[in-house]
């Protein structure tokens, strides 16, 4: 079995059997390609079936010079999944990663924005801004209001469909990681901005046929890219001189943190964010020490 063959089979397995997104599959593939490049650069001719722990350890030592412990851990995790797949398919009898330890890393607390900062960023949008007579400023405001107001991932935002909007019920249907769907409450304020965008902006766009149901479009009538949303947010942060490195995900983290600060139940936040494990959501408890203190003062029997 060649590396190319193994990587193709693994990618199909991740897509069909595990239902992972294209971005996740690409990330796994990229890590394996790094190992393949290392073998080529060092003239090591060995198949994915025959490679041993010693060779992989050499690779880990090499990448450790250039990446931080968190990235090392992610790469090792990706390789472990790859070789576990080969074992599962009976190509190998063992997983060479089992003997390799991941570097110890602390839990990274996500960056968040205050409500004031979010208002400043959205307030910096020029609503009169047009491109090819399309009011992209109004579109950008609606996107950021939806991103923050519903706690979406950027991929969930750009893939949101008009048919996913259930405003009468007060929910939107969100397709998350692994194509798993969840219903997320949407506030009247966010609904208002989406309705304005749909009636006054989207109707002026020459929509490409395959994107008729896609909510947020670029000026060519196609789906927006993740990179475009990143760029929009970065420019706005620069305009208000925000001394933070932020991304679309920062709005999602802020959504969760602000809910927790205002007394929302952690289980409810987990469901809205689409986290499979409550452990993932619990990171927001560490961000808000005031909430922990409030919980003791409110619920402890000897308060």
Secondary structure in CASP SS format (residue, H / E / C, confidence):
PFRMAT SS
TARGET T0000
AUTHOR 0000-0000-0000
METHOD secondary structure of the structure
MODEL  1
X C 1.00
X C 1.00
X H 1.00
X H 1.00
X H 1.00
X H 1.00
X H 1.00
X H 1.00
X H 1.00
X H 1.00
X H 1.00
X H 1.00
X H 1.00
X H 1.00
X H 1.00
X H 1.00
X H 1.00
X C 1.00
X C 1.00
X C 1.00
X C 1.00
X H 1.00
X H 1.00
X H 1.00
X H 1.00
X H 1.00
X H 1.00
X H 1.00
X H 1.00
X H 1.00
X H 1.00
X H 1.00
X H 1.00
X H 1.00
X H 1.00
X H 1.00
X H 1.00
X H 1.00
X H 1.00
X H 1.00
X H 1.00
X C 1.00
X C 1.00
X C 1.00
X C 1.00
X C 1.00
X C 1.00
X C 1.00
X C 1.00
X C 1.00
X C 1.00
X C 1.00
X H 1.00
X H 1.00
X H 1.00
X H 1.00
X H 1.00
X H 1.00
X H 1.00
X H 1.00
X H 1.00
X H 1.00
X H 1.00
X H 1.00
X C 1.00
X C 1.00
X C 1.00
X C 1.00
X H 1.00
X H 1.00
X H 1.00
X H 1.00
X H 1.00
X H 1.00
X H 1.00
X H 1.00
X H 1.00
X H 1.00
X H 1.00
X H 1.00
X H 1.00
X H 1.00
X H 1.00
X H 1.00
X H 1.00
X H 1.00
X H 1.00
X H 1.00
X C 1.00
X C 1.00
X C 1.00
X C 1.00
X C 1.00
X C 1.00
X C 1.00
X H 1.00
X H 1.00
X H 1.00
X H 1.00
X C 1.00
X C 1.00
X C 1.00
X C 1.00
X C 1.00
X C 1.00
X C 1.00
X C 1.00
X C 1.00
X C 1.00
X C 1.00
X C 1.00
X C 1.00
X C 1.00
X C 1.00
X H 1.00
X H 1.00
X H 1.00
X H 1.00
X H 1.00
X H 1.00
X H 1.00
X H 1.00
X H 1.00
X C 1.00
X C 1.00
X C 1.00
X C 1.00
X C 1.00
X C 1.00
X C 1.00
X E 1.00
X C 1.00
X C 1.00
X E 1.00
X C 1.00
X H 1.00
X H 1.00
X H 1.00
X H 1.00
X H 1.00
X H 1.00
X H 1.00
X H 1.00
X H 1.00
X H 1.00
X H 1.00
X H 1.00
X H 1.00
X H 1.00
X H 1.00
X C 1.00
X C 1.00
X C 1.00
X H 1.00
X H 1.00
X H 1.00
X H 1.00
X H 1.00
X C 1.00
X C 1.00
X E 1.00
X H 1.00
X H 1.00
X H 1.00
X E 1.00
X E 1.00
X C 1.00
X C 1.00
X C 1.00
X C 1.00
X E 1.00
X E 1.00
X E 1.00
X E 1.00
X E 1.00
X C 1.00
X H 1.00
X H 1.00
X H 1.00
X C 1.00
X E 1.00
X E 1.00
X E 1.00
X E 1.00
X E 1.00
X C 1.00
X C 1.00
X H 1.00
X H 1.00
X H 1.00
X H 1.00
X H 1.00
X H 1.00
X H 1.00
X H 1.00
X H 1.00
X H 1.00
X H 1.00
X H 1.00
X H 1.00
X C 1.00
X H 1.00
X H 1.00
X H 1.00
X C 1.00
X C 1.00
X C 1.00
X C 1.00
X H 1.00
X H 1.00
X H 1.00
X C 1.00
X C 1.00
X E 1.00
X C 1.00
X C 1.00
X E 1.00
X C 1.00
X C 1.00
X C 1.00
X C 1.00
X C 1.00
X E 1.00
X C 1.00
X C 1.00
X H 1.00
X H 1.00
X H 1.00
X H 1.00
X H 1.00
X H 1.00
X H 1.00
X H 1.00
X H 1.00
X H 1.00
X H 1.00
X H 1.00
X H 1.00
X H 1.00
X C 1.00
X C 1.00
X C 1.00
X C 1.00
X C 1.00
X C 1.00
X C 1.00
X C 1.00
X H 1.00
X H 1.00
X H 1.00
X H 1.00
X H 1.00
X H 1.00
X H 1.00
X H 1.00
X H 1.00
X H 1.00
X H 1.00
X H 1.00
X H 1.00
X H 1.00
X C 1.00
X C 1.00
X C 1.00
X C 1.00
X H 1.00
X H 1.00
X H 1.00
X H 1.00
X H 1.00
X H 1.00
X H 1.00
X H 1.00
X C 1.00
X C 1.00
X C 1.00
X C 1.00
X H 1.00
X H 1.00
X H 1.00
X H 1.00
X C 1.00
X H 1.00
X H 1.00
X H 1.00
X H 1.00
X H 1.00
X C 1.00
X H 1.00
X H 1.00
X H 1.00
X H 1.00
X H 1.00
X H 1.00
X H 1.00
X H 1.00
X H 1.00
X H 1.00
X H 1.00
X C 1.00
X C 1.00
X C 1.00
X C 1.00
END
